[in-house]
Amino acid sequence: MKISQTLRHDRRGFTLIEIMVVVVILGLLAALVVPKLIGRTEEAKRTQAKVQMKNVEQALELFKLDNGFYPTTEQGLQALVTIPESGRIPKNYRKGGYLDRVPKDPWNNDYLFISPGTHGEFDITSYGADGVPGGENEDADVNSWDIGK
């Protein structure tokens, strides 16, 4: 009899007060952490766009290193995935291309590629969250010439 009574006492669960204390603590932590994370989504997308642009720039540099020129605006960034069939055809195109696929910007829009560019050998632009030229804050354009070489 004594053993079964002891087992019953060892199996007791959490009290309602203990559960409520844990819920309140989790609520306070969420109230402190969530506001700091909410505004970071657009900042993260802008950073991702800059990283993607740097990757495309590296692929463009490899293309030029192999072929002596950059793809034209008409050939576009697709020239980094498959060999161009029009315009100046590269003679030393790397087997498999220079990118697996042409990336979309973090807002699921195409990057604008101009070659030769007005700010350098080529220009790459993302129009930001609104997808149109110009804008402020999260709608501001992300430009390759603004992120440095």
C-alpha positions in Angstrom: 0.0 0.0 0.0 2.7 2.4 0.8 4.4 1.9 -2.6 1.3 2.7 -4.6 0.6 5.8 -2.6 4.2 7.0 -3.3 3.8 6.4 -7.0 0.7 8.4 -7.1 2.4 11.4 -5.5 5.4 11.2 -7.9 3.1 11.3 -11.0 1.5 14.7 -10.2 1.4 17.1 -13.1 1.8 20.9 -13.4 -0.7 23.1 -11.6 -2.7 25.6 -13.4 -0.7 28.4 -11.8 2.6 27.0 -13.0 1.2 26.7 -16.6 -0.1 30.3 -16.4 3.3 31.6 -15.2 5.0 29.9 -18.2 2.4 31.3 -20.6 2.9 34.9 -19.2 6.7 34.5 -19.5 6.4 33.3 -23.1 4.0 36.2 -23.8 6.5 38.8 -22.4 9.3 37.3 -24.5 7.2 37.4 -27.6 6.2 41.0 -26.9 9.9 42.0 -26.7 11.3 39.9 -29.6 8.5 40.1 -32.3 8.6 43.9 -32.8 12.3 43.7 -33.5 11.8 41.0 -36.2 8.8 42.5 -38.0 10.6 45.5 -39.6 13.5 43.3 -40.7 11.8 41.5 -43.6 12.2 44.3 -46.2 15.8 44.9 -45.0 16.6 41.2 -45.5 15.1 41.3 -49.0 17.2 44.3 -49.9 20.3 42.5 -48.6 19.3 39.4 -50.6 19.0 41.5 -53.8 22.5 42.9 -53.2 24.0 39.4 -52.7 22.2 38.1 -55.8 23.6 41.1 -57.8 27.1 40.3 -56.6 26.7 36.7 -57.7 25.5 37.8 -61.1 28.4 40.3 -61.4 30.9 37.5 -60.7 29.2 35.3 -63.4 29.4 38.2 -65.8 33.1 38.7 -65.0 33.8 35.0 -65.7 31.9 35.3 -69.0 34.1 38.2 -70.0 37.2 36.4 -68.8 36.4 33.4 -71.1 35.0 35.4 -74.1 36.5 38.9 -74.0 33.2 40.7 -73.8 30.0 41.0 -71.7 26.6 39.8 -73.0 24.6 42.6 -74.6 21.3 43.9 -73.2 19.5 42.0 -75.9 21.2 38.7 -74.9 20.4 39.5 -71.3 21.3 37.6 -68.2 20.0 34.4 -69.9 23.4 34.4 -71.7 24.9 33.3 -68.3 22.7 30.2 -68.4 22.7 29.2 -72.1 24.9 30.2 -74.9 23.5 33.1 -76.8 22.2 32.4 -80.3 22.0 36.0 -81.6 24.3 38.9 -81.5 28.0 38.3 -80.8 28.4 34.6 -80.2 31.0 33.7 -77.5 33.6 31.3 -78.8 34.9 30.0 -75.4 31.5 29.6 -73.6 31.9 27.5 -70.4 30.2 24.1 -70.6 27.1 24.3 -68.3 27.0 28.0 -68.4 27.9 30.5 -65.7 24.7 30.3 -63.6 22.2 27.5 -63.0 19.3 29.8 -63.7 18.6 33.6 -64.0 17.6 34.7 -60.5 14.5 36.7 -59.8 14.8 39.5 -57.3 13.4 38.9 -53.7 10.1 40.4 -54.8 9.8 37.9 -57.6 10.6 40.4 -60.4 13.2 40.1 -63.1 16.4 42.1 -62.7 17.0 44.8 -65.3 20.3 44.2 -67.1 21.8 46.9 -69.4 25.1 46.3 -71.2 27.0 48.5 -71.9 25.7 50.3 -68.8 25.6 54.0 -68.0 27.4 53.5 -64.7 30.0 51.0 -65.8 30.4 48.0 -68.2 26.9 46.9 -67.2 24.1 47.9 -64.9 21.9 45.6 -62.9 18.8 47.0 -61.2 15.9 45.7 -59.0 13.0 48.0 -58.8 12.3 47.0 -55.2 9.0 46.0 -53.6 6.8 48.0 -55.9 8.4 46.7 -59.1 8.5 50.2 -60.7 11.5 52.6 -61.2 12.2 55.0 -58.3 10.5 54.8 -54.9 11.5 55.3 -51.3 12.1 53.0 -48.4 11.1 49.4 -49.3 10.0 50.6 -52.8 13.5 52.1 -53.5 15.5 50.6 -56.4 18.6 48.4 -55.6 21.3 49.2 -58.1 24.6 47.3 -58.8 26.6 50.5 -59.0 25.4 51.6 -55.5 26.6 48.4 -53.8 30.3 48.7 -54.8 32.4 46.4 -56.8 
